[in-house]
Amino acid sequence: MFGISFSKVLLLVAVVAAIWFGFRWFQRWEKERRERSEREEEGSRLGRDASARSDDRQTEVMTACRICGTYVAQGARSCGRPRCPFPG
C-alpha cells in the first residue's frame, strides 16, 4: 500500500513540476503587472508635464533626399555623399 512504485514517483514529479511552473508563471505575471502600472503612472505624469508645455513644441517639415532617400529637415547640411542636394 505505501510502497514506492513508478506511477507514484511519476505522479509526485508531475505535481512538483506543476507547482514549480505555476509559481514561476505567477511571479512573471506579477512582475509584468507591476511594470505596467509603473509605466502607466510614468506616462500619466509625463502627460501632465507635456500638456503644460504643449505650446512650446513645434513640428519640423522633413523632405526626402533625392540621392539617398532618407528624410532630413529642411535646411539640413550635406550628408557627404556625392551629388548630395543639400548645401555643405
N, C-alpha and C positions, 0 to 999 in steps of 0.2 A: 504494500500500500504506500509506504513512504520511501520506496526505493527510487534511485535515480535512473531514469530512462531517457533515451534520446529525445522523445517527444516532449518531456518535461523541461529538459535543458533548452531545447529549441523554443518552447513557449516562453521560458524565462528570458532568453536572449531577445526575443521579439518584443516583450513587454518593456524591458530595459531600453531597447533601441527606440521604441515609440515614445517613451517618457523623455529620453535624451533629445531626440529630434523635435519633439513638441516644445521642450524648454528652450532650445535654440531658436526655433521659429518665433516663440513668444518674445524672446529678448530682441530679435531683429525687428519685429513688428513694433515693439515699444520704442526702440531707438529711432525708427523711421517716423513714428508719430511725434516723438519729442522734437526731432529735427524739423519736421513740417511745421509744427506750431511755432518754433523759434524763427523759421523763415517768414511765416505769416506775420509774426509780431514785428520783425525787422522790416518787412515790406510795408506794413501799415505805418510804422514810424517814419520810414523814408518817404512814403506817400504824403504824409503830413508835412514833412520838410520840403518836399518838391512842390507841393501846391502853394507853399508860401513863396517859393522862388520862381514860379512858373512864368512870370513876366520877364525874368532875366534871360531866359533861354531863347535862342534864335536858331532857325534852321539854315543850313548851307546848301546851296544848289550844287549838285555834283554833275559832272559831264564825263562821258566815256572817252578815253583816249583812242584816237583813230589808229594808232600803231599797235599798242599792246592790249587795249580793250578794258583796262582797269578804270574804275571810276575815281576821279580826282576832283577836288574842289576847284571852283573857278578861280583863276589867278594863281594856280599852283605852279611850282617850279618844275624844271625839266627833270625827267627821271634818269637821264643819262644815256638812254638808248639812241641809236642813230635815227634820225628823222623824227625825233620827238617834237610834237607840235607846240609844246609849251615853252615859254621863254626860259632861258637858263639863268 
